[in-house]
């Protein structure tokens, strides 16, 4: 009798089972690679946003100048102010606007505020603001859990508000209207923590215009 050299039913089932296992493992591996790629892209995107935000902060703070303003209520506001409620506002120089011939000053009022889970940059068209003046806003960072500002004075002491409150630990008789250094710490929802140290070079410069 001639021997049958074909596969048995059991051998076929075993082979199909092995192919199924290999297919499942390949699919899991592919999903892991796709997930890792997405996370890497997300991480790269966040890193890029952080670099842009801190570059803007560093540039603006390095151009800070002692020029108080009148706010929309007509009250005098310091050149640099931080009320301890997640926002700083200050006057800076270095504004370039060649298309606006009527604008004679290169100074600008800017602010940085934490709104919800976002870091937002604010800019005002004029220094001394008319009633109901609304700043332009630009979201720089998102996904923020907590954030805090600190300001170093001439004597090395720090404060979370500026100008420092009367009776604080600032011991200089005539303190500068601008802090010596601005510190920022941001905690993100994903566990990332970033810190910024921003010196204020032009602390002795007073602008009148």
Secondary structure, 3 states (H helix, E strand, C coil): CCCCCCCCHHHHHHHHHHHHHHHHHHHHHHHHHHHHHHHHHHHHHHHHHHHHHHHHHHHHHHCECECCEECCCCCEECCEEECCCCEEEEEECCCCCCCCCCCCCCCEEEEEEEECCEEEEEEECCCCCCCCCCCEEEEEECCEEEEEEEEECCCCCEECCECCCCCCCCCCCCCCCCCCEEEEEEEECCCCEEEEEEECCCCCCECCC
